[in-house]
Amino acid sequence: MKSSGNGTNQLFVVELDTIKNPQFSDINDNHVGIDVNSIVSINSHTAGYYASNGMFSPLKLASGQPMQVWVDYDGTSHNLSVSLAPYLEHKPQRPLLSSTVNLTSVLANNSFYVGFSSSTGLLKSRHYIIGWSFNTTGKAQPLNYTSLSQVIEDVRPKPQTRSHIPRAIIVPVVTISTVIVLVICVVLYALRKKARNNFEWEIEAGPPSFTYKELVSATKGFSDAMLLGEGGFGKVYKGMLQTSKQNVAIKRVSPESKQGMKEFISEIMILGHLRHRNLVQLLGYSRHRNELLLVYDYMPNGSLDKFLHSQDRQDLDWVYRFNIIKGVASGLFYLHEDWEKVVIHRDIKTSNVLLDGEMNARLGDFSLARLHNHENGTGAHITNIAGTQGYIAPELAMLGRATKATDVFAFGVLMLEVACGRHPIGVSYSGEQLLLKDCVRHTWERDSILATVDPRLEDYITEEVELVLKLGLLCSYSISSARPSMRLIMQYLGKDALFPDFQPSFPGRDEGFDQYISVENDGKRSTLS
């Protein structure tokens, strides 16, 4: 509105202004005002909010930071109040502006318009209304902050030269009738092409646990000498926290990673809430511009795959291997059945099994994990194919259906890998691709299943090795409904249930296999006949 215009135009406006109008010297250039049928505000105040302690905290409307605005009007008492607060803050108990305003003349018409208007000054501006809620008969519907946060690309712009500082202004123009409680959530942000932020996980996880400076110091400036490993997500460094002198592992998510932010959020939202002796413990996180960092307990013995497959591998005797298998099973049982929700890990493999100082297994890397309620049966999740070749169940490869059973399949492959010391997929003498589980199955059919055992294992308990090999085949069976639950797997490994004496040929035939096994496919305990 450049002028008051025609007096017959009934108008009610809540303005958020960042430009000082020379016609009104008593109003500053960063204020909130209430206008009725005129650009001359009947009430105005410097932008800000009253905190819970009663102190006034100013806000700069042109800062580019996200903000919320509440406009409440009671058509009976004619009380109008306006409140302002930073994004995600609760509505202040004391409003910024409060006036008695009779809007009867404004609301006299049977129809009216409700909306937003904005203008720019000498500097370029971008104005964003990310979410708003409106009701004419009572309290407005609360906004879904999770959905709003997915739209926000950046709310903390890098400092720029003055000529390029974006100014973000919102002027909500709202017409209200009878008893109205209007809640408008206004998200203002400066647009940057490459920066991406997401508040969904910040609401749940809280503020960053570590400063970027702390982690730079802990890793000696992310020195190559501190590098533990590298993957498609980025790099992992060893570090020592200066305050506690605790050794930690720091995952530095690469900005170039296509799934970087998604993986980062998944780790915080899922692993940050899990507590189990066989899961890697997430200690916290940090963000710095495009830098995304996750901090874990340090596992001095590294990953299991290095003991099995690296050139400078160390011998790992059967006592340790069997204990590692039972540890991974315990962690998976916790994820599938013993936590408050079902967690489908989706990337179980030896490189994601870390070993602590006493060679105990810790399942890690929850970047692909998904949550489900226990009421959701097997925890089915239709998704893009995710995981690692050799560990992916047939139904996951064909249908993209991730369930508890697909995790069990991967665990079965892992058991075979640990016992045999061989990769899940190999190459035959003729150059053809060969699956480890097929090799084990064939030797079992020839009554020589122990021939597949890792030759480096000189001293092992035959009964335990046979159990692991046969259970590994059962878990990696092609029909998902035939695979046992993690509860039953735990009972077999703990020798609390007797593993059935199957015919050697059963894993090779899908037909007629049901006569040997009966699995309740609702996430409850499975039983074998």
RAZIZI-V999413 format. One record per residue. N is the residue number from 1. RES is the residue in one small letter. PHI is phi in radians with two decimals (NA if undefined). OMEGA is omega in whole degrees, 0 to 359 (NA if undefined). D_CENTER is the distance of its C-alpha to the mean C-alpha in Angstrom with 2 decimals. Layout:
n res phi omega d_center
N RES PHI OMEGA D_CENTER
N RES PHI OMEGA D_CENTER
This chain:
n res phi omega d_center
1 m NA 177 43.67
2 k -1.51 179 46.28
3 s -2.60 181 48.95
4 s -1.21 176 49.56
5 g 1.26 182 50.90
6 n -1.29 182 52.83
7 g -1.14 179 53.16
8 t -1.36 177 53.05
9 n -1.40 181 49.42
10 q -1.32 189 47.67
11 l -2.52 172 44.45
12 f -2.21 186 41.94
13 v -2.38 163 39.44
14 v -1.88 185 36.89
15 e -1.86 172 36.79
16 l -2.04 193 34.47
17 d -1.99 178 36.81
18 t -2.05 182 36.49
19 i -2.09 181 39.97
20 k -1.30 178 43.12
21 n -1.56 183 45.77
22 p -1.09 179 49.22
23 q -1.29 184 50.83
24 f -2.26 186 49.17
25 s -1.20 183 49.56
26 d -1.50 181 48.39
27 i -1.94 182 44.79
28 n -1.36 186 42.43
29 d -1.65 178 40.06
30 n -2.57 189 36.82
31 h -2.45 173 37.38
32 v -2.00 183 36.51
33 g -2.37 175 39.48
34 i -1.96 181 40.78
35 d -2.08 175 43.17
36 v -2.25 178 45.42
37 n 1.02 181 47.59
38 s -2.91 175 47.73
39 i -1.48 175 45.81
40 v -1.45 184 47.38
41 s -1.22 174 44.87
42 i -1.40 177 46.29
43 n -2.76 179 43.82
44 s -2.62 181 41.46
45 h -2.75 173 39.57
46 t -0.97 183 37.79
47 a -1.05 180 34.09
48 g 2.85 180 32.14
49 y -2.68 178 31.44
50 y -1.68 181 32.87
51 a -1.24 183 30.65
52 s -1.11 178 31.00
53 n -1.48 178 33.77
54 g 1.54 181 35.76
55 m -1.41 179 35.53
56 f -1.48 178 35.03
57 s -2.00 181 32.19
58 p -1.27 175 32.84
59 l -2.23 179 30.32
60 k -1.71 185 31.11
61 l -1.12 182 30.61
62 a -1.63 183 30.79
63 s -1.31 185 28.17
64 g 1.45 179 25.52
65 q -1.54 181 23.14
66 p -1.25 182 21.52
67 m -2.47 176 23.77
68 q -2.15 176 24.56
69 v -2.28 174 28.06
70 w -2.03 175 29.59
71 v -2.14 182 33.06
72 d -2.10 178 34.89
73 y -2.37 177 38.41
74 d -1.87 183 40.74
75 g -1.19 179 43.44
76 t -1.53 180 45.76
77 s -1.51 183 45.79
78 h 1.04 178 44.97
79 n -1.51 180 42.54
80 l -2.11 178 40.01
81 s -2.30 179 37.21
82 v -2.25 179 34.61
83 s -2.19 180 31.66
84 l -2.34 178 29.34
85 a -2.79 175 26.28
86 p -1.11 179 23.32
87 y -1.02 178 20.10
88 l 1.38 174 18.29
89 e -1.31 175 21.54
90 h -1.23 178 23.48
91 k -1.11 180 26.62
92 p -1.06 178 29.47
93 q -1.18 178 32.23
94 r -1.76 181 34.86
95 p -1.23 177 34.76
96 l -1.22 179 35.47
97 l -2.23 176 38.32
98 s -2.54 182 40.40
99 s -2.49 171 43.47
100 t -1.67 186 45.80
101 v -2.32 177 45.96
102 n -1.59 182 47.80
103 l -1.68 182 45.97
104 t -1.01 181 48.35
105 s -1.14 180 49.94
106 v -1.22 186 46.63
107 l -1.78 185 45.57
108 a -1.19 182 48.99
109 n -1.24 179 48.19
110 n -1.24 178 46.96
111 s -2.23 180 44.31
112 f -2.73 182 42.34
113 y -1.86 174 39.49
114 v -2.16 182 36.18
115 g -3.07 185 34.12
116 f -2.32 177 33.36
117 s -2.42 180 35.52
118 s -2.62 177 35.16
119 s -2.57 180 37.34
120 t -2.08 178 37.31
121 g -1.88 182 39.76
122 l -1.28 180 40.91
123 l -1.74 178 37.45
124 k -1.15 181 34.91
125 s -2.38 170 32.32
126 r -2.24 183 29.29
127 h -2.09 184 28.61
128 y -2.20 170 25.46
129 i -1.86 186 25.21
130 i -1.53 179 21.59
131 g -2.76 175 22.14
132 w -2.68 182 25.17
133 s -2.34 187 26.60
134 f -2.46 177 30.36
135 n -2.61 181 32.68
136 t -1.79 185 36.49
137 t -2.24 181 37.09
138 g 2.82 183 34.82
139 k -1.21 181 31.43
140 a -1.28 180 28.98
141 q -1.12 177 25.82
142 p -1.06 180 22.79
143 l -1.42 177 20.36
144 n -1.57 184 16.86
145 y -1.17 178 14.90
146 t -1.08 179 11.62
147 s -1.17 181 13.74
148 l -1.09 185 15.49
149 s -1.14 180 12.67
150 q -1.24 181 11.92
151 v -1.53 185 15.59
152 i -1.28 179 15.85
153 e -1.56 179 16.25
154 d -2.89 178 17.63
155 v -2.18 179 19.15
156 r -2.26 184 20.49
157 p -1.17 175 22.97
158 k -1.18 176 24.83
159 p -1.04 179 28.41
160 q -2.28 176 30.83
161 t -1.17 188 34.57
162 r -1.01 183 35.96
163 s -1.20 182 37.05
164 h -2.03 181 33.49
165 i -1.26 178 31.69
166 p -1.25 176 30.17
167 r -1.88 183 31.27
168 a -2.01 184 29.13
169 i -2.31 174 31.14
170 i -2.27 175 30.80
171 v -2.16 178 33.83
172 p -1.32 177 33.09
173 v -1.92 190 36.28
174 v -2.26 174 36.29
175 t -1.85 190 39.24
176 i -2.24 178 39.16
177 s -2.24 180 41.54
178 t 0.75 180 42.60
179 v -1.65 187 40.06
180 i -2.24 167 36.79
181 v -2.10 184 33.60
182 l -1.82 177 31.68
183 v -2.04 179 28.15
184 i -2.04 173 27.00
185 c -1.76 183 23.70
186 v -1.96 178 24.41
187 v -1.87 180 21.89
188 l -1.91 176 23.85
189 y -2.66 176 22.63
190 a -1.55 186 24.34
191 l -1.50 169 23.34
192 r -2.09 189 22.76
193 k -1.20 191 22.57
194 k -1.85 185 20.06
195 a -1.31 178 17.80
196 r -2.36 177 14.41
197 n -2.28 179 12.42
198 n -2.58 184 9.87
199 f -1.51 185 10.55
200 e -0.93 183 8.15
201 w -1.38 178 6.19
202 e -1.15 179 9.75
203 i -1.08 184 11.35
204 e -1.43 189 9.71
205 a -1.56 182 9.65
206 g 1.49 183 12.89
207 p -1.20 179 14.60
208 p -0.94 184 14.33
209 s -1.47 182 15.99
210 f -2.33 173 18.10
211 t -1.49 178 20.02
212 y -1.07 180 20.20
213 k -1.09 178 23.86
214 e -1.03 184 23.33
215 l -1.33 174 21.36
216 v -1.09 179 23.90
217 s -1.15 182 26.61
218 a -1.12 183 25.09
219 t -1.81 182 25.03
220 k 0.98 179 28.34
221 g 1.31 183 26.93
222 f 0.94 181 24.68
223 s -1.19 177 27.94
224 d -1.08 179 28.36
225 a -1.16 181 30.14
226 m -1.73 184 26.92
227 l -1.25 179 25.00
228 l -1.72 182 23.86
229 g -3.05 183 22.44
230 e -2.58 179 21.06
231 g -2.54 181 19.00
232 g -1.14 181 17.69
233 f -1.39 186 14.61
234 g 2.57 185 17.10
235 k -2.20 177 19.03
236 v -2.09 182 18.98
237 y -2.08 168 21.60
238 k -1.46 179 23.45
239 g -2.57 174 23.94
240 m -2.22 178 25.85
241 l -1.20 187 24.91
242 q -1.18 183 28.14
243 t -1.31 184 28.13
244 s -1.72 184 27.51
245 k 1.04 180 28.70
246 q -1.60 175 25.85
247 n -1.33 181 24.91
248 v -2.41 171 21.25
249 a -1.94 185 19.34
250 i -2.10 177 17.45
251 k -1.56 181 15.20
252 r -1.85 185 15.89
253 v -1.22 182 13.68
254 s -1.24 176 16.28
255 p -1.08 180 16.41
256 e -1.42 180 18.09
257 s -1.16 183 15.31
258 k -1.09 181 14.73
259 q -1.82 187 11.20
260 g -0.90 183 10.70
261 m -1.16 180 8.35
262 k -1.09 179 6.21
263 e -1.14 180 6.52
264 f -1.01 180 6.28
265 i -1.12 181 2.99
266 s -1.06 179 2.57
267 e -1.06 182 5.68
268 i -1.21 186 5.70
269 m -1.23 183 4.49
270 i -1.82 185 6.60
271 l -1.10 180 9.07
272 g -1.11 181 9.65
273 h -1.83 184 11.25
274 l -1.60 178 13.20
275 r -2.39 179 16.77
276 h -2.73 185 19.09
277 r -1.13 180 21.78
278 n -1.89 173 20.78
279 l -2.12 175 17.12
280 v -1.09 182 16.36
281 q -1.59 173 15.71
282 l -1.44 182 13.07
283 l -1.57 181 15.30
284 g 2.81 183 13.34
285 y -2.58 177 12.31
286 s -2.66 175 14.24
287 r -2.30 175 14.42
288 h -2.62 185 17.75
289 r 0.95 180 18.36
290 n -1.53 181 16.87
291 e -1.46 176 16.24
292 l -2.09 186 12.78
293 l -2.30 178 13.53
294 l -2.09 184 12.26
295 v -2.05 182 15.09
296 y -2.15 166 16.01
297 d -1.02 179 19.25
298 y -1.45 178 21.73
299 m -1.85 189 23.03
300 p -1.11 182 26.61
301 n -1.67 173 27.46
302 g 1.21 185 24.72
303 s -1.70 183 23.53
304 l -1.10 184 25.58
305 d -1.08 180 26.26
306 k -1.19 178 28.27
307 f -1.25 183 30.60
308 l -1.59 193 31.11
309 h -2.25 185 31.41
310 s -1.24 183 31.85
311 q -1.14 180 35.38
312 d -1.72 184 35.81
313 r -1.11 176 34.30
314 q -1.73 178 35.64
315 d -1.14 180 37.07
316 l -2.18 186 34.93
317 d -1.29 189 37.22
318 w -1.13 180 36.66
319 v -1.00 179 36.14
320 y -1.18 183 33.01
321 r -1.09 181 31.81
322 f -1.17 178 32.33
323 n -1.16 178 30.63
324 i -1.12 179 27.55
325 i -1.05 179 27.47
326 k -1.14 178 27.79
327 g -1.17 178 25.05
328 v -1.09 178 22.50
329 a -1.07 179 23.81
330 s -1.11 178 23.40
331 g -1.12 179 19.74
332 l -1.20 177 19.19
333 f -1.06 177 21.37
334 y -1.07 181 19.26
335 l -1.16 186 16.06
336 h -1.42 192 18.13
337 e -2.31 191 20.59
338 d -1.86 176 20.67
339 w -1.67 184 17.42
340 e -1.19 175 17.01
341 k -2.26 176 14.77
342 v -1.56 176 14.94
343 v -1.96 173 12.47
344 i -1.64 187 13.37
345 h -1.25 174 12.88
346 r 1.30 178 14.27
347 d -2.62 178 15.46
348 i -1.38 179 18.05
349 k -2.88 187 20.72
350 t -1.14 179 22.97
351 s -1.28 177 21.32
352 n -1.74 173 18.15
353 v -1.84 181 20.52
354 l -1.78 185 21.40
355 l -2.09 181 24.63
356 d -1.40 184 25.41
357 g -1.11 180 28.88
358 e -1.85 178 30.40
359 m 1.16 173 28.97
360 n -1.46 183 26.68
361 a -1.37 174 23.76
362 r -2.30 178 20.14
363 l -1.31 182 17.54
364 g -2.29 180 14.73
365 d 0.98 180 12.20
366 f -1.80 184 9.24
367 s -1.19 179 7.80
368 l -1.80 187 9.22
369 a -1.17 178 8.80
370 r -2.35 181 8.83
371 l -1.78 174 9.92
372 h -2.53 172 13.42
373 n -1.38 179 16.19
374 h -1.12 180 19.18
375 e -1.20 183 21.36
376 n -1.49 176 19.88
377 g 0.99 183 22.30
378 t -1.40 180 21.10
379 g 1.27 183 17.52
380 a -1.16 178 18.16
381 h -2.48 178 15.55
382 i -1.42 188 17.16
383 t -2.65 169 15.34
384 n -1.15 181 16.45
385 i -1.07 181 18.02
386 a -2.34 180 15.77
387 g 2.30 183 17.09
388 t -2.16 182 20.19
389 q -0.96 182 23.72
390 g 1.78 180 25.80
391 y -1.90 186 23.08
392 i -1.53 180 22.24
393 a -1.16 182 23.98
394 p -0.99 183 26.49
395 e -1.20 176 24.97
396 l -1.26 179 21.58
397 a -1.16 184 23.53
398 m -1.51 189 25.66
399 l -2.01 184 23.56
400 g 1.18 184 19.89
401 r -1.76 180 19.69
402 a -1.61 182 17.20
403 t -2.44 172 18.43
404 k -1.00 183 19.35
405 a -1.12 178 22.43
406 t -1.26 172 20.74
407 d -1.14 179 19.24
408 v -1.08 177 22.81
409 f -1.00 181 24.27
410 a -1.08 178 22.37
411 f -1.15 177 23.38
412 g -1.07 177 26.92
413 v -1.09 179 27.01
414 l -1.07 179 25.80
415 m -1.05 179 28.65
416 l -1.11 181 31.16
417 e -1.10 180 29.99
418 v -1.16 182 30.40
419 a -1.27 185 33.81
420 c -1.65 182 35.12
421 g 1.20 182 33.72
422 r -2.21 178 33.17
423 h -1.15 179 30.36
424 p -1.04 179 29.22
425 i -2.17 178 30.91
426 g -2.22 180 34.25
427 v -2.20 180 37.27
428 s -1.35 180 40.64
429 y -1.07 180 44.00
430 s -1.50 179 44.47
431 g 1.55 179 41.25
432 e -1.50 178 39.41
433 q -1.21 184 35.82
434 l -2.30 179 35.91
435 l -1.51 180 33.30
436 l -1.03 183 33.52
437 k -1.13 176 33.36
438 d -1.22 178 36.35
439 c -1.09 180 38.31
440 v -1.13 181 37.78
441 r -1.11 181 38.75
442 h -1.12 179 41.91
443 t -1.18 178 43.03
444 w -1.16 178 42.60
445 e -1.09 178 44.77
446 r -1.63 178 47.37
447 d 1.06 179 47.15
448 s -2.41 187 45.98
449 i -1.06 181 42.27
450 l -1.24 178 42.63
451 a -1.17 181 43.59
452 t -1.56 182 39.92
453 v -1.12 179 39.14
454 d -0.90 182 38.26
455 p -1.08 177 41.75
456 r -1.27 179 40.64
457 l -1.47 182 40.47
458 e -1.66 184 44.01
459 d -2.31 180 43.67
460 y -2.56 179 41.53
461 i -1.56 186 41.99
462 t -0.97 183 42.87
463 e -1.08 181 41.72
464 e -1.22 180 38.22
465 v -1.13 178 37.90
466 e -1.08 178 39.21
467 l -1.05 182 36.79
468 v -1.12 181 33.78
469 l -1.14 182 35.13
470 k -1.24 177 35.99
471 l -1.18 176 32.84
472 g -1.08 177 30.85
473 l -1.18 179 32.81
474 l -1.13 181 32.29
475 c -1.19 182 28.50
476 s -1.69 179 28.46
477 y -1.16 188 30.91
478 s -1.23 179 30.60
479 i -1.60 188 30.66
480 s -1.08 183 27.37
481 s -1.21 180 29.21
482 a -1.53 181 31.43
483 r -1.35 180 28.81
484 p -1.29 175 28.85
485 s -1.35 178 26.08
486 m -1.16 177 24.60
487 r -1.11 180 26.86
488 l -1.21 177 29.91
489 i -1.05 178 28.89
490 m -1.06 180 28.72
491 q -1.17 177 32.17
492 y -1.11 182 33.62
493 l -1.16 178 32.41
494 g -1.50 179 33.59
495 k 1.09 175 36.86
496 d -1.56 176 36.55
497 a -2.39 182 37.10
498 l -1.48 179 39.53
499 f -1.25 184 38.22
500 p -1.08 179 40.52
501 d -1.57 182 43.17
502 f -1.35 170 42.33
503 q -1.26 184 44.57
504 p -1.00 187 43.59
505 s -1.47 189 43.29
506 f -1.06 183 40.66
507 p -1.17 184 37.57
508 g -1.51 183 39.44
509 r -2.23 175 40.09
510 d -1.34 184 37.72
511 e -1.25 175 40.73
512 g 1.35 182 42.08
513 f -1.26 183 39.37
514 d -1.04 181 38.53
515 q -1.19 182 41.74
516 y -1.63 189 40.27
517 i -2.43 176 36.94
518 s -2.30 184 35.71
519 v -2.11 174 32.03
520 e -1.34 190 30.81
521 n -1.65 179 27.86
522 d -2.09 177 26.26
523 g 1.52 180 24.14
524 k -1.55 184 27.11
525 r -1.08 178 29.30
526 s -1.61 178 30.86
527 t -2.33 177 34.55
528 l -1.95 177 36.86
529 s -1.80 NA 40.45
